[in-house]
Amino acid sequence: MNHQPFETWIFDDSEPSYEEQQSLQNHLASCPDCCQLFENWQHIHVALRQTTLAAPRQGFTKRWKENLAARRAFQQQQTRRLLLFLITGSLLVLLAFIIYLATNISLVNMIGSLLEGLAYLIVIVNRIQRISVILPTLPRVIPLGLWILISTSASMLSLLWVFSIWKISTKGVTQNENSF
């Protein structure tokens, strides 16, 4: 027999609607398993509400604060060690790379490659300067309809993104209740 959504209603702390209450009462009258579950849950619920919280031993707060300071110091020490390890590893890799270049590539080839890279960088900077000169004239060249299409598409994508973030943050991840 399918006991959903009755089991969910039994464990739910919120107040069910009148129709849900009537449906649950009818199901409890006809299903001994759910009736037993309901009674057990009621006893557990009462027992949980009647229990008192145990007080911590004397000096708990002081011990906890001291332990917290020690844990933070240990974490900082671990962070420093990791950073030192990464820096040392990076320097060793750089040193190995320099040794590899020095043994496998001639000095003339390295200087030529550096000059070629520098020339390529100058060409790129020159092209960027040309684009910055052309950019102010771009709005007059592109038709109004294309600007409307681009801005509408960007607005719709932004709206879709905001809606997705809102839905995930308010609804959360949905779980399949039948998988339990």
C-alpha positions as semicolon CSV with decimal commas, in nm:
position;residue;x (nm);y (nm);z (nm)
1;M;0,000;0,000;0,000
2;N;0,123;0,348;-0,081
3;H;0,173;0,544;0,241
4;Q;0,269;0,871;0,078
5;P;0,193;1,156;0,146
6;F;0,061;1,034;0,483
7;E;0,403;0,952;0,627
8;T;0,525;1,295;0,524
9;W;0,226;1,458;0,695
10;I;0,287;1,257;1,013
11;F;0,647;1,380;1,043
12;D;0,579;1,735;0,923
13;D;0,578;1,995;1,204
14;S;0,375;2,248;1,006
15;E;-0,001;2,253;1,035
16;P;-0,166;2,062;0,747
17;S;-0,474;2,197;0,571
18;Y;-0,823;2,083;0,672
19;E;-0,847;1,850;0,372
20;E;-0,507;1,699;0,451
21;Q;-0,608;1,646;0,814
22;Q;-0,927;1,469;0,710
23;S;-0,743;1,252;0,459
24;L;-0,477;1,165;0,720
25;Q;-0,741;1,073;0,982
26;N;-0,920;0,848;0,731
27;H;-0,594;0,679;0,637
28;L;-0,493;0,629;1,003
29;A;-0,829;0,462;1,071
30;S;-0,770;0,214;0,789
31;C;-0,391;0,156;0,808
32;P;-0,247;-0,001;1,126
33;D;0,114;0,061;1,015
34;C;0,064;0,434;0,975
35;C;-0,143;0,445;1,296
36;Q;0,142;0,281;1,488
37;L;0,391;0,518;1,324
38;F;0,175;0,817;1,422
39;E;0,147;0,704;1,785
40;N;0,519;0,633;1,813
41;W;0,601;0,971;1,665
42;Q;0,369;1,143;1,912
43;H;0,543;0,968;2,206
44;I;0,887;1,059;2,071
45;H;0,779;1,417;2,009
46;V;0,652;1,451;2,370
47;A;0,969;1,289;2,508
48;L;1,189;1,526;2,309
49;R;1,002;1,830;2,435
50;Q;1,018;1,716;2,799
51;T;1,393;1,654;2,809
52;T;1,615;1,921;2,959
53;L;1,951;2,026;2,826
54;A;2,251;1,907;3,020
55;A;2,473;2,183;3,154
56;P;2,839;2,169;3,058
57;R;3,104;2,096;3,320
58;Q;3,260;2,383;3,509
59;G;3,518;2,574;3,301
60;F;3,392;2,446;2,964
61;T;3,400;2,791;2,801
62;K;3,756;2,857;2,918
63;R;3,877;2,517;2,794
64;W;3,700;2,564;2,462
65;K;3,854;2,908;2,406
66;E;4,202;2,780;2,489
67;N;4,152;2,485;2,255
68;L;4,030;2,721;1,983
69;A;4,344;2,934;2,013
70;A;4,561;2,622;1,990
71;R;4,371;2,497;1,682
72;R;4,404;2,834;1,510
73;A;4,778;2,843;1,582
74;F;4,813;2,491;1,440
75;Q;4,618;2,587;1,127
76;Q;4,837;2,894;1,075
77;Q;5,147;2,679;1,116
78;Q;5,013;2,428;0,860
79;T;4,934;2,714;0,620
80;R;5,286;2,852;0,652
81;R;5,435;2,507;0,588
82;L;5,218;2,458;0,280
83;L;5,310;2,801;0,145
84;L;5,680;2,734;0,204
85;F;5,647;2,396;0,033
86;L;5,473;2,550;-0,271
87;I;5,727;2,830;-0,303
88;T;6,019;2,586;-0,273
89;G;5,862;2,353;-0,528
90;S;5,802;2,640;-0,770
91;L;6,160;2,760;-0,738
92;L;6,292;2,408;-0,797
93;V;6,077;2,370;-1,109
94;L;6,195;2,712;-1,233
95;L;6,555;2,615;-1,169
96;A;6,509;2,285;-1,354
97;F;6,350;2,471;-1,647
98;I;6,639;2,718;-1,662
99;I;6,891;2,431;-1,655
100;Y;6,699;2,254;-1,931
101;L;6,696;2,567;-2,145
102;A;7,064;2,633;-2,082
103;T;7,165;2,281;-2,186
104;N;6,931;2,232;-2,484
105;I;6,893;2,575;-2,642
106;S;7,174;2,799;-2,757
107;L;7,207;3,152;-2,628
108;V;7,152;3,292;-2,977
109;N;6,822;3,103;-3,013
110;M;6,702;3,227;-2,672
111;I;6,784;3,589;-2,757
112;G;6,615;3,547;-3,096
113;S;6,303;3,402;-2,933
114;L;6,293;3,684;-2,678
115;L;6,325;3,947;-2,953
116;E;6,056;3,772;-3,158
117;G;5,824;3,769;-2,855
118;L;5,895;4,137;-2,790
119;A;5,818;4,225;-3,153
120;Y;5,495;4,025;-3,137
121;L;5,398;4,212;-2,817
122;I;5,460;4,546;-2,989
123;V;5,238;4,438;-3,282
124;I;4,959;4,339;-3,044
125;V;4,979;4,672;-2,857
126;N;4,968;4,855;-3,194
127;R;4,656;4,660;-3,298
128;I;4,486;4,738;-2,968
129;Q;4,558;5,108;-3,023
130;R;4,400;5,088;-3,370
131;I;4,092;4,917;-3,229
132;S;4,058;5,189;-2,964
133;V;4,054;5,447;-3,244
134;I;3,786;5,253;-3,438
135;L;3,574;5,173;-3,131
136;P;3,410;5,521;-3,095
137;T;3,286;5,505;-3,456
138;L;3,143;5,155;-3,409
139;P;2,795;5,261;-3,282
140;R;2,735;5,460;-3,602
141;V;2,837;5,166;-3,821
142;I;2,624;4,894;-3,657
143;P;2,252;4,931;-3,741
144;L;2,001;5,017;-3,470
145;G;1,819;4,684;-3,510
146;L;2,134;4,488;-3,430
147;W;2,194;4,697;-3,116
148;I;1,835;4,627;-3,005
149;L;1,885;4,254;-3,067
150;I;2,212;4,246;-2,873
151;S;2,077;4,444;-2,575
152;T;1,753;4,239;-2,562
153;S;1,947;3,913;-2,570
154;A;2,180;4,031;-2,294
155;S;1,883;4,143;-2,084
156;M;1,700;3,811;-2,128
157;L;2,010;3,610;-2,037
158;S;2,061;3,827;-1,728
159;L;1,698;3,781;-1,627
160;L;1,726;3,404;-1,674
161;W;2,040;3,398;-1,463
162;V;1,879;3,600;-1,180
163;F;1,569;3,377;-1,185
164;S;1,784;3,062;-1,169
165;I;1,982;3,193;-0,873
166;W;1,660;3,298;-0,696
167;K;1,495;2,960;-0,752
168;I;1,794;2,765;-0,628
169;S;1,836;2,984;-0,321
170;T;1,469;2,975;-0,220
171;K;1,363;2,626;-0,320
172;G;1,689;2,438;-0,268
173;V;1,762;2,103;-0,419
174;T;1,457;1,883;-0,463
175;Q;1,492;1,529;-0,336
176;N;1,295;1,233;-0,459
177;E;1,091;1,112;-0,160
178;N;1,043;0,767;-0,310
179;S;1,417;0,698;-0,309
180;F;1,426;0,644;0,068
